Amino acid sequence: MAELTRAAPLPALDLRPMVHVTGRILVVLGLLMLPPALVDHAAGQGNSGAFLSSALVTCVAGFLMALATRGQGGGALSVRQAYFLTFLIWVVLPLFGALPFMLGEPGLSFVDAWFESVSGLTTTGATVITGLEALPPGTNLWRGLLQWTGGLGIVFVAMIFLPFMRVGGMQFFRAENFDTMGKVLPRAADIAWGIVQVYLLLSGIVVASYAALGMAPLDAVVNAMATVSTGGVSSSDASFGKYPGALEVAGGVFMIAAALPYVRFVQLLRGTPGALWRDPQVRFFLGALALGIMIAAGWGVIGIGLPVGAALREAFFNITSITTGTGLSSGSFAQWEGPALIVAFILGLMGGCSGSSSAALSVFRVQLMLHVLWVRIRLIRSPSRILPVRYGGQKVSSEVIDSLMVFVTAFLFGLGLFAVAIALTGVDTYSALNGAWMALGNVGYGFGPLATIDGTFRHYPAAAKWLMALAMLLGRLGLLSLVVIALPGFWRR
């Protein structure tokens, strides 16, 4: 009998292409620090020096990384390299993004600056800073730029990297499976450029709308960045509570738009009418959101005693903010308790549509889970039947279903694990669960005794902040990416 031979191992992971790409992105991040420096200088603030120093350090580091690996950034990436590149970007960028918070106002400690930077780039929207109106304008602009840049990067990851990496069932959205995308958007470069156009157009519309409705120019820019990126980092301690009425309604509408699949907007702009409504994600998302708003508004009237108009407005804005993962707030919704917060918690776990900057489980995964559940129930009644799982009229492969189930299981397990870990730092149970939920789902909204003191997360102990920052990164990395990289076989093969 012939002797069995072991398969030859794959080549060692070549890190140079990922380092090169990360270096280039760092240079861009450093250049983004210049507008806040100019704004602070124009306002007569001495804080501009902190941004210039941070920009210099970031650009030099990025330039050296790119220079040391020049000629390595043009080729196609393997799946392992795509995993590591995603991980490297989301870890390195927050380190440099934290520099202005430490070198200038508000002079945060490293853990707080890291938390703030991670929260911005992952578009979580949680903050540890108070007295936002008194901050130098450049600092608030930097907070806005972090989330706005992160939001665009997240859409790219969701539409291009995650399908390639087969994370959480997202391989269903590869070009050959994605409905009309193959006809309208034949190449990844076309998808990327179309998304940039939509992102810039939507940002401009939101800035103009907020300014027309009464926001100061800088506030309009920062809050528009918070809205379009579903990031939620506002320039006011009261968030949108400072702007009741028409601005609340406009903010809610724009948050909904930002949580829809960007590729559908691209198709609309390129002459495909009805692209949004034909997407099953969009219909399910709007229906679930409307139901949640009605339940919360009803509780606001019956349980809290608010007038119908006020209850409906607060429920619309806050439920929309939580569902989309934006994290902006208005009124006293965080203190409502009862059914309203249970609905908010559930919708926060669901999140917005895949292909947007929203996070959590995503509407696509929730829909697919329900489809799988319904098929399994029908098979119990008729076990001999063959019932394929379908989504949007297409058959879903067992590979996608398996990937989905692994992701959902890991997400729920991670939620419980982080809640327990945060509680072990001395945090009360309610605040620990909120910390895990808002971080892993990248929701950013604060419930519980600690977060509702002043609407920030600065009252959590340092160990809890480290855990929440890690959960934010895991939520954005697709949860399993870090686990894959940590496996010894990832580096051996």
C-alpha positions in Angstrom: 0.0 0.0 0.0 1.3 3.4 -0.9 2.4 5.5 2.0 0.1 8.4 2.7 1.7 11.8 2.2 0.9 15.0 3.9 -0.3 17.8 1.7 2.3 20.5 1.3 1.6 23.6 3.4 0.6 26.8 1.8 3.2 29.6 1.6 3.8 31.7 4.7 1.7 34.8 4.9 3.3 37.7 3.1 2.6 40.8 5.2 4.2 43.4 2.9 1.1 44.1 0.7 -1.0 44.7 3.8 1.6 46.9 5.4 1.9 48.9 2.2 -1.9 49.5 1.9 -2.1 50.4 5.6 0.7 52.9 5.2 -1.1 54.6 2.4 -4.3 54.8 4.4 -2.3 56.3 7.3 -1.1 59.1 5.1 -4.7 59.9 4.2 -5.6 59.9 7.9 -2.8 62.3 8.6 -3.9 64.6 5.9 -7.4 64.6 7.3 -6.0 66.1 10.5 -5.2 69.3 8.6 -8.7 70.7 8.3 -9.3 70.6 12.1 -5.9 72.4 12.5 -7.0 75.1 10.1 -10.4 75.5 11.8 -8.8 75.8 15.2 -6.2 78.3 13.8 -9.0 80.4 12.2 -10.9 80.4 15.5 -7.7 81.6 17.4 -7.4 78.3 19.3 -4.0 77.1 20.4 -5.2 73.5 19.8 -4.1 73.6 16.1 -0.5 72.6 17.1 -1.8 69.3 18.5 -3.4 68.5 15.1 -0.3 69.5 13.1 2.0 67.4 15.4 -0.4 64.4 15.1 -0.6 64.9 11.3 3.2 64.9 11.0 3.6 61.8 13.1 0.8 59.9 11.2 2.0 60.9 7.8 5.6 60.1 8.5 4.7 56.7 9.9 2.4 55.9 7.0 5.0 57.1 4.4 7.7 54.9 6.0 5.5 51.9 6.0 4.6 52.4 2.3 8.2 53.2 1.4 9.6 50.1 3.1 7.2 47.9 1.1 7.0 49.8 -2.1 6.1 47.8 -5.1 4.0 45.4 -3.0 0.6 47.0 -3.1 -0.6 46.4 -6.6 -1.4 42.7 -6.7 -4.5 40.7 -5.8 -4.9 39.7 -2.2 -5.4 36.2 -1.0 -8.3 35.4 1.4 -5.8 35.3 4.3 -4.3 38.6 3.3 -7.8 40.1 3.1 -8.5 39.0 6.7 -5.2 40.4 8.0 -5.5 43.7 6.1 -9.0 44.3 7.5 -7.7 43.6 11.0 -4.6 45.7 10.6 -6.4 48.7 9.3 -9.0 48.7 12.2 -6.3 48.3 14.8 -3.6 50.7 13.5 -5.8 53.6 12.4 -7.4 54.2 15.9 -4.0 54.3 17.5 -3.1 57.3 15.3 -6.6 58.7 15.4 -6.3 59.0 19.2 -3.3 61.3 19.0 -5.2 64.6 18.8 -7.3 63.7 21.8 -4.1 63.2 23.9 -1.9 66.0 22.6 -4.5 68.7 22.5 -7.9 69.4 24.1 -9.6 67.6 25.8 -6.3 66.0 26.9 -7.6 62.5 27.4 -5.8 59.6 28.9 -4.6 56.9 26.5 -7.5 54.5 27.3 -10.1 57.3 26.9 -8.5 58.6 23.7 -8.3 55.0 22.3 -12.0 54.5 23.2 -13.0 57.7 21.5 -11.0 57.0 18.4 -12.2 53.4 18.1 -15.8 54.6 18.7 -15.5 57.1 15.9 -13.8 54.9 13.2 -16.2 52.0 13.9 -19.1 54.5 13.8 -20.3 53.3 17.2 -20.8 56.8 18.5 -20.2 56.3 22.2 -18.2 59.1 23.8 -16.3 59.8 27.0 -16.1 63.5 26.5 -18.4 66.1 28.1 -18.6 69.8 27.6 -18.7 69.4 23.8 -19.9 72.9 23.1 -16.8 74.3 24.9 -14.3 72.2 23.0 -12.2 73.8 20.3 -14.1 73.6 17.0 -11.3 71.5 15.4 -11.7 68.8 18.0 -15.4 68.4 17.2 -14.6 68.4 13.5 -12.1 65.7 14.1 -14.6 63.6 15.9 -16.9 64.0 13.0 -14.2 63.2 10.4 -13.3 60.0 12.2 -16.8 58.6 12.0 -17.5 59.9 8.5 -14.3 58.3 7.2 -15.0 55.1 9.1 -18.5 55.0 7.7 -17.3 55.1 4.1 -14.6 52.4 4.8 -17.2 50.2 6.5 -19.4 50.2 3.4 -16.4 49.2 1.3 -15.6 46.4 3.7 -19.3 45.2 3.7 -19.7 45.3 -0.1 -16.2 44.2 -1.3 -14.2 42.5 1.4 -16.8 40.5 3.5 -18.3 38.7 0.4 -14.7 37.7 -0.6 -13.9 36.6 2.9 -17.1 34.7 3.3 -18.0 36.3 6.6 -21.4 35.7 8.2 -23.2 34.6 4.9 -22.1 37.8 3.1 -20.7 35.7 0.2 -24.4 35.7 -1.0 -23.7 39.2 -2.1 -20.8 38.4 -4.5 -21.4 39.9 -7.9 -22.6 36.7 -9.5 -25.3 36.3 -6.9 -26.4 39.8 -6.3 -29.5 40.4 -8.4 -29.0 43.2 -11.0 -25.5 44.2 -9.7 -23.8 42.1 -12.3 -25.5 44.1 -15.1 -25.4 47.6 -13.6 -22.1 47.4 -11.7 -19.8 45.0 -13.5 -16.6 45.7 -11.6 -15.5 46.3 -8.0 -14.0 49.6 -9.1 -17.4 50.7 -10.4 -19.1 49.7 -7.2 -16.5 51.6 -5.1 -16.7 54.8 -7.2 -20.5 54.7 -7.2 -20.6 54.3 -3.4 -18.3 57.3 -3.0 -20.5 59.4 -5.2 -23.6 58.5 -3.3 -21.9 59.0 0.1 -20.7 62.5 -0.9 -24.0 63.4 -2.4 -26.0 62.3 0.7 -23.5 64.1 2.9 -23.9 67.3 1.0 -27.7 67.1 1.1 -27.7 66.5 4.9 -25.4 69.4 5.6 -27.5 71.7 3.5 -30.7 70.5 5.1 -29.4 70.9 8.7 -28.1 74.3 8.0 -31.3 75.4 6.3 -33.3 74.2 9.4 -31.2 76.3 11.8 -28.0 74.5 12.7 -24.8 76.5 12.9 -22.4 75.7 10.0 -19.9 73.6 12.0 -22.7 71.8 13.9 -24.4 71.1 10.6 -21.2 69.5 9.2 -20.5 67.4 12.3 -24.0 66.2 12.8 -24.4 65.4 9.1 -21.2 63.3 9.3 -22.8 61.6 12.3 -26.0 60.9 10.4 -24.6 59.7 7.1 -22.0 57.4 8.7 -24.6 56.2 11.2 -21.8 57.2 13.7 -23.8 59.3 16.1 -21.0 61.5 17.5 -22.7 64.9 17.9 -21.2 68.3 18.7 -23.6 68.9 21.6 -23.9 67.2 25.0 -27.7 67.0 24.4 -27.2 65.5 20.9 -30.3 66.1 18.9 -32.2 67.1 22.1 -30.8 70.5 21.3 -32.7 70.6 18.1 -36.3 69.6 18.7 -39.0 69.7 16.0 -38.2 69.8 12.3 -34.5 68.9 12.8 -35.5 65.7 14.7 -37.7 64.6 11.9 -35.1 65.4 9.2 -32.4 63.6 11.2 -34.6 60.5 11.5 -35.3 60.5 7.8 -31.7 60.8 6.9 -30.7 58.1 9.3 -33.1 55.7 7.6 -31.5 56.6 4.2 -28.0 56.0 5.6 -29.0 52.5 6.8 -30.2 51.3 3.4 -27.9 49.4 0.9 -25.7 52.0 -0.8 -25.5 49.9 -4.0 -29.2 50.4 -4.5 -28.8 54.1 -4.5 -26.1 53.7 -7.1 -28.5 51.7 -9.2 -31.1 54.4 -8.8 -28.6 57.0 -10.0 -27.7 54.8 -13.0 -31.3 54.4 -14.2 -32.7 51.4 -12.4 -36.0 52.6 -11.0 -37.5 50.6 -8.1 -34.1 49.2 -7.1 -34.6 50.1 -3.5 -38.1 48.8 -3.0 -37.3 45.5 -4.8 -34.6 44.7 -2.3 -36.2 42.5 0.4 -33.9 44.0 3.0 -35.4 47.4 2.5 -39.0 46.3 2.8 -38.3 44.2 5.9 -36.2 47.0 7.5 -38.9 49.7 7.0 -41.7 47.4 8.3 -39.8 46.4 11.4 -38.8 50.0 12.1 -42.4 51.2 11.7 -43.7 48.6 14.0 -41.0 49.4 16.6 -41.8 53.1 16.4 -45.5 52.5 16.9 -45.0 50.3 20.0 -42.5 52.8 21.6 -44.8 55.8 20.8 -47.8 53.9 22.3 -45.8 53.3 25.5 -44.7 56.9 25.6 -48.4 57.9 25.6 -49.8 55.2 27.9 -46.9 54.4 30.2 -45.0 57.7 30.3 -47.9 60.2 29.9 -46.4 62.2 27.0 -48.6 64.0 24.5 -49.1 62.0 21.3 -47.1 64.3 19.1 -44.1 64.4 21.5 -44.2 60.6 22.1 -44.3 60.0 18.3 -41.5 62.4 17.6 -39.2 61.0 20.3 -40.0 57.4 19.4 -39.4 58.0 15.7 -36.0 59.7 16.3 -34.6 57.4 19.0 -35.9 54.1 17.7 -34.6 55.0 14.2 -31.2 56.0 15.8 -30.9 52.8 17.7 -32.1 50.5 14.8 -29.7 52.1 12.4 -26.8 52.0 14.9 -26.4 55.7 14.8 -26.6 56.5 18.5 -27.9 60.0 18.3 -30.5 60.8 21.0 -33.2 63.3 21.8 -35.6 63.9 24.7 -35.8 61.6 27.7 -36.1 58.3 25.7 -33.2 56.7 27.6 -35.3 56.9 30.8 -38.5 55.6 29.4 -37.9 52.0 30.5 -40.6 49.3 29.9 -41.6 47.9 26.5 -40.0 50.8 24.6 -36.5 49.9 25.7 -37.1 46.2 25.1 -38.1 47.0 21.5 -35.1 49.3 21.2 -32.8 46.5 22.4 -34.2 44.0 19.9 -34.0 46.4 17.0 -30.5 47.4 18.0 -29.4 43.8 17.7 -31.0 43.6 14.2 -29.4 46.8 12.9 -29.7 48.2 9.4 -29.3 46.7 5.9 -26.2 44.9 4.7 -24.3 47.2 2.4 -24.7 50.2 4.6 -22.6 51.5 7.5 -25.0 50.0 10.0 -23.7 47.0 12.1 -25.1 44.5 14.5 -26.6 41.3 12.9 -28.0 43.2 9.9 -31.4 42.9 8.3 -30.1 40.3 5.7 -29.0 37.9 8.4 -32.2 38.3 10.5 -34.3 37.7 7.4 -32.3 34.7 6.4 -32.5 33.2 9.9 -36.3 33.6 9.8 -36.4 31.9 6.3 -34.3 29.0 7.6 -36.5 28.7 10.7 -39.6 28.6 8.6 -38.2 25.9 6.3 -37.2 23.8 9.3 -40.7 24.1 10.8 -42.3 23.0 7.5 -39.9 20.0 7.3 -41.0 18.8 10.7 -44.5 18.5 9.3 -43.3 17.0 6.0 -39.8 15.5 6.5 -39.6 13.8 3.1 -40.0 17.1 1.2 -37.1 19.0 -0.3 -37.5 22.7 0.6 -34.6 24.9 -0.4 -34.1 28.2 1.5 -34.6 31.1 -0.9 -33.9 34.8 -0.5 -35.0 37.4 -3.0 -36.0 34.7 -5.4 -32.6 33.0 -5.3 -31.7 29.7 -3.7 -29.3 30.1 -0.8 -26.5 27.6 -0.6 -25.8 25.5 2.4 -22.4 27.2 2.7 -24.1 30.6 3.2 -26.5 29.1 5.7 -23.7 27.5 7.7 -21.7 30.7 7.7 -24.8 32.6 8.8 -25.4 30.3 11.7 -21.8 30.4 12.9 -21.9 34.2 12.8 -25.2 34.6 14.7 -24.1 32.0 17.3 -20.8 33.8 17.8 -22.5 37.2 18.0 -24.9 36.1 20.7 -22.2 34.2 22.6 -20.0 37.3 22.3 -22.7 39.5 23.6 -23.1 37.4 26.7 -19.4 37.0 27.2 -18.7 40.7 27.0 -21.6 41.5 29.4 -20.2 39.1 32.0 -16.6 40.5 31.5 -17.8 44.1 31.9 -19.8 43.2 35.0 -16.6 41.7 36.5 -15.0 45.1 36.4 -17.5 46.3 39.0 -20.2 47.6 36.7 -23.9 47.0 37.6 -25.7 44.4 35.5 -27.9 46.9 33.5 -24.9 49.0 32.6 -22.8 45.9 31.7 -25.4 44.6 29.4 -25.8 48.0 27.8 -22.1 48.3 27.4 -21.8 45.0 25.6 -24.9 45.6 23.4 -23.9 49.1 22.4 -20.3 48.1 21.6 -20.6 44.8 19.9 -23.6 46.0 17.8 -21.8 49.4 17.2 -25.0 51.1 18.4 -23.5 53.7 20.7 -26.7 54.5 22.6 -26.5 54.7 26.4 -29.0 53.1 28.8 -28.5 52.2 32.4 -27.3 54.0 35.6 -23.8 54.8 34.3 -24.5 56.0 30.8 -27.5 58.1 31.8 -25.6 60.2 34.3 -24.4 62.6 31.6 -25.0 60.6 28.4 -21.4 59.4 28.1 -19.4 56.3 29.0 -16.7 58.1 31.0 -18.1 56.7 34.3 -17.2 53.1 33.3 -13.9 51.9 34.8 -10.9 51.7 32.5 -11.0 48.0 32.2 -14.6 48.2 31.0 -13.6 50.8 28.4 -10.9 48.5 27.1 -13.4 45.7 26.8 -16.0 47.9 25.1 -13.4 49.2 22.6 -12.4 45.5 21.8 -16.1 44.7 21.3 -16.5 47.7 18.9 -13.6 46.4 16.8 -15.0 42.8 16.8 -18.4 44.1 15.8 -16.8 45.9 12.8 -14.4 43.1 11.9 -17.2 40.7 11.3 -16.6 39.2 14.7 -14.9 36.0 13.5 -12.0 37.8 11.7 -10.0 38.2 14.8 -10.7 34.6 15.9 -9.4 33.4 12.5 -6.3 35.5 12.7 -5.6 34.2 16.3 -5.6 30.6 15.2 -2.1 29.1 14.8 -3.0 27.5 11.5 -3.7 31.0 10.0 0.1 31.7 10.2 1.4 28.2 9.5 -0.4 27.6 6.2 
